[in-house]
Structures are given as structure tokens and as C-alpha cells.
Amino acid sequence: MDSFDSDRRSLAAKADFDRREMLMSSLATGFALAAQPVAAESIIHTDAEGLEAGMVEVPVADGVLPAYRAMPAAAGTFPVILVVQEIFGVHEHIRDLCRRLAKDGYFAIAPELYFRQGSVAGMGDIKEIISRVVSKVPDAQVMSDLDATVAYAKAKGHGDVGKLGITGFCWGGRIVWLYAAHSAALKAGVAWYGKLVGDSTTSTPRHPVDIASELKAPVLGLYGGADQGIPIETVDRMREACKAAGKTCEIVVYPDTPHAFNADYRPSYRPDAAKDGWARMLSWFKAHGVA
């Protein structure tokens, strides 16, 4: 190899590296400040080719609820999946999950469920997010906003709400269980590492283990065996509560796996568990009428 070819390949390799760095840098800007620094090398980026994706406005009684929606660009109606945010809000990871679901033929929509209490995008501390925003978000408000999001999907004509599912992550995982007890229209839910027990407060009067007997739709729960915030004892309690109530629930625990194992932008990401959980989620939706 002569020096010209060597230099050319070095320049090409550098250009490729620079493009990857630019992509990762641009992706990182879409993540909440408290989620920084992101693990850029593991981030999954799902493009919007063949999709209609972007922010939309959902009418609610006291204003307009922002939401990120992704669906196939082709004509037709599509099964609807509500995607419920992590504690960090509807940042890039949640938007990417919507696009992944849209690639599988779903109308996926993630409403900004903190919008009345304020954006957490610029908050750099999780304790600040909880004290200033999340602790002030009533469960009843969330249930109402999710209902409004379903009504929006139906009104727009692209969402088949007769095939309605919900999935959520972390903070949103808990909401999945609550919405499955709230909505008679729901066909199935998939909760990713959502808390199952907690103190009763004005905003959060009941928790998943308290409402197991009221579940109106089958729920799949995906949990990490090494999750420091969700003890296995509470997972076992939820499993037994569902069984005692005769409800269709399946709870999968991945051994030696931390919280947020599907969050590909964080050090907690576990590709094998994430891939298995995603496949189980799609199978669960199809088995229970969300397809």
C-alpha cells in the first residue's frame, strides 16, 4: 500500500468517526439534563423513514397536552400504544421507543404527562425532579390525560383504539398497572420496572399492589433482579396479588439485572434483557388483541 492510499484510508476513517461523533452528539442533546452524560456508544437511533413522527397537540379540558406521536406513513388505521415516560419526561429515548413501535405498525404516542407541573428537561438532579415536579403530579390527572390521548388517536382517524395497548418505563411502569385498573377500553399493558408499592399520598393514593383485583386488562411486568429500588419481595407480592384476584398477569424477572435495563443511553442498559423484553412485549400485545 502506497502512502497516498494509506492517507486516503486514514482520512476516510476519520470522516466516518467524525460522522458518528456528530450523530451521537446530536442525539445526546435530546436527552434530559439529569440523564447526562449519556452512554453514547450504546444509544439506539431509530430513524423516521417510512413514518409520520413528531410533536402533536392533544386537547384536554384545561388546555393542550403536548405529545410525541409516531406511526406508519402509509394510509390506514393502526393499533394504538400509549407510551408512558420515565421520570425524565418525553426525552429522546422515549421518542425513539415510539418510532420503534411505529416501525412495527403501531400508532405510538407519548404524552407529556408533567406539562402542567413543568418541564424536567433542564433539571440536573433527580431529587429536584421528584420534589419540584413528579411529587405534584396526581394519578387522577394522569389517568384523565391518558384517556384524552386515546380520544385524540381516535379522532384523528389513524388510531384503531379498539386495539389499545399501553407500555411504560420506570415512573411510567407504575402508571401502566394503574391504567390497566382504570380503563375498560384497554386490551393489554406492559410495565417495565415500575414500582409496585409505596406510601399513600394525596397525589398517589394507591399503588399497583393495591389495585390488582381491579385490573381490567392483562399486564406483563418486566423487572430486574438486581433493581435497588424495587425489591424482589414487592415483585412477589404483586405476582401473588394478581394470582389471588384471578387476573391475567405475567411477571418476568431478569436475574442480576439492574433498574432501567432497557435504557440504552444509560450504564444500566443490558442488551440481552432489553431485547428479550421487547420481544415479549410485542408478543404480549399480539396475544391480547393489540395488533
Secondary structure as GFF3:
##gff-version 3
##sequence-region A 1 291
A	DSSP	alpha_helix	3	28	.	.	.	ID=ss1
A	DSSP	three_ten_helix	33	35	.	.	.	ID=ss2
A	DSSP	three_ten_helix	40	42	.	.	.	ID=ss3
A	DSSP	beta_strand	51	60	.	.	.	ID=ss4
A	DSSP	beta_strand	63	72	.	.	.	ID=ss5
A	DSSP	beta_strand	78	84	.	.	.	ID=ss6
A	DSSP	alpha_helix	92	103	.	.	.	ID=ss7
A	DSSP	beta_strand	107	111	.	.	.	ID=ss8
A	DSSP	alpha_helix	126	132	.	.	.	ID=ss9
A	DSSP	three_ten_helix	134	136	.	.	.	ID=ss10
A	DSSP	alpha_helix	139	155	.	.	.	ID=ss11
A	DSSP	beta_strand	159	169	.	.	.	ID=ss12
A	DSSP	alpha_helix	171	182	.	.	.	ID=ss13
A	DSSP	beta_strand	188	192	.	.	.	ID=ss14
A	DSSP	three_ten_helix	208	210	.	.	.	ID=ss15
A	DSSP	three_ten_helix	212	214	.	.	.	ID=ss16
A	DSSP	beta_strand	219	224	.	.	.	ID=ss17
A	DSSP	alpha_helix	232	245	.	.	.	ID=ss18
A	DSSP	beta_strand	249	254	.	.	.	ID=ss19
A	DSSP	alpha_helix	271	287	.	.	.	ID=ss20
###
